Amino acid sequence: MKLALLGGKPVRHKPFKSQPYVTEEMIKRVASLLREKRLTRFIGSPVEGSRRIIGLKSRESEDLRDAFSVLGGPSVRKLESEWSKKHEVDYSVAVNSATSGLTAAIMALNLGPGDELICSPFSFTASATAIVAANVIPVFADIDPETFCLSPESAEAAITDCTRAIMPIHWNSNAGQLEEILSLADQKGLKVVEDASQSPGMRYRGKHLGTHGDAGVFSLNEPKNIMTGEGGVIVTHDRDIAIKCRLIRNHGEAIVDEDAPDDLLINAIGYNFRLVELLAEIGVDQLQHLEYLNNIRKENYEYLVQRMVNEFGNCIKPQKITHPESYCPYAAGFRWLASDIVIHRNIVAKVLRSEGIPVADGISRLMSDNPLFQRQLAYGRDHCPFSCHLYKNRAIYFIRDLPNARKLQDEEYLGFFQMGWPNTPEDMDDIIQAFKKILDNKHHLSGKASIINNSGFVSGR
């Protein structure tokens, strides 16, 4: 079949249907809140009883009769309670984004100026900028080329006297070598913050992702497995971390009284990361359908991977998943490895899009390539926290060579976001069909680049 780029008919004319899952019950819940004029119910001042309830487990806070509280309103507390039950964790703290959730979690560990936190460079920018927002220095370690997640060996090599924590990022919902990361952190006395933004409801080695470290953070942003539009949830088993996250979320400096210990105020300075009642109510409804929505992703992913491996296994390889029994992907990730078919990944991506198949050819850029880190910029004219006098490594901070992440980003990665509701295996067939067209026309794509260029396509990097 003739490529669409060369005047042929595209494989697909209609868009993929990835959408938020909206039920009639959800609409009724939100409408009820609007009729009540209940938009938010947080109190950011030291009202009587705040100290008593600030450390309650999430399942206990749901039973509070207070319409207004330091812990938010009934819908926020309900979401937190249900999230804790679903993920078998004592404390869930709803916030207005996973970005603010990561920042709050890092600050709740009392990290700050002079401290380093190790993370992968292969993620959305917020994973790294949330670290800087907490006045902590991100140190980038390389990924494992098979799992696309943080390499334990590279993470260990990146540890310095300033290292205080590690952030494993579960890219495309994959835990990667999490057990080895946790073991490394334990050996070195480091805290662990899991970026589990894309991983609600999934287990690794018998425990839910997000609950293995000192704290974990999930996203409720619209493309994710559960969508409230914007939002996030911090989880932890540690009461002190939960209290600190709750204070950071809600103007903690105003809530504590004059005899509160200093440690309670550290890093809790004027932040407002609160989730509104309307979005929390949407989250409550979404969470009730998590298994259904995750199973759709699982079914589509397993169908797509099996077909891709069976038919194109010599040129494309799926991301190695370390918990396949519970894996329900945010996106389906692959490596383009066409050594015997000399077609650059960028050409493949361009052809797929012309055939009506949306595809990600990497992330926007490696987080380590952001000028913020390359030039060591952040706050003020003096560029804190990189220039902080407390930072022992300020004269030698540098971005390490990251060959695995670089190769994945520049040459190999292909990602498909159309795994979720209401897409079906029949929709996955169109992705398969587009790849068949690529291989059927490999002589045009590898040996006759001028034909492609004359069609308006610029090949290569």
Secondary structure, DSSP 8 states (H G I E B T S, - for coil): ---GGGT---S--S---------HHHHHHHHHHHHHT-S--B--S--TTHHHHTT--HHHHTT---SSBTT--HHHHHHHHHHHHHHT-SEEEEES-HHHHHHHHHHHTT--TT-EEEE-SSS-THHHHHHHHTT-EEEE--B-TTTSSB-HHHHHHT--TTEEEEE-B-GGG---SHHHHHHHHHHHT-EEEEE-TT-TT-EETTEETTSSSSEEEEE-BTTSSS--BS-EEEEES-HHHHHHHHHHHBTHHHHS-TTS-HHHHTT-SS-B----HHHHHHHHHHHHTHHHHHHHHHHHHHHHHHHHHHHHTTTEEE---S-GGG---SSEEEEE--TTTT--HHHHHHHHHHTT---B-S-SS-GGGSHHHHTT--BTTTTBTTT-TT-TTTTT------HHHHHIIIIIEEEE-TTSTT--HHHHHHHHHHHHHHHHTHHHHHH-HHHHHHTT-----
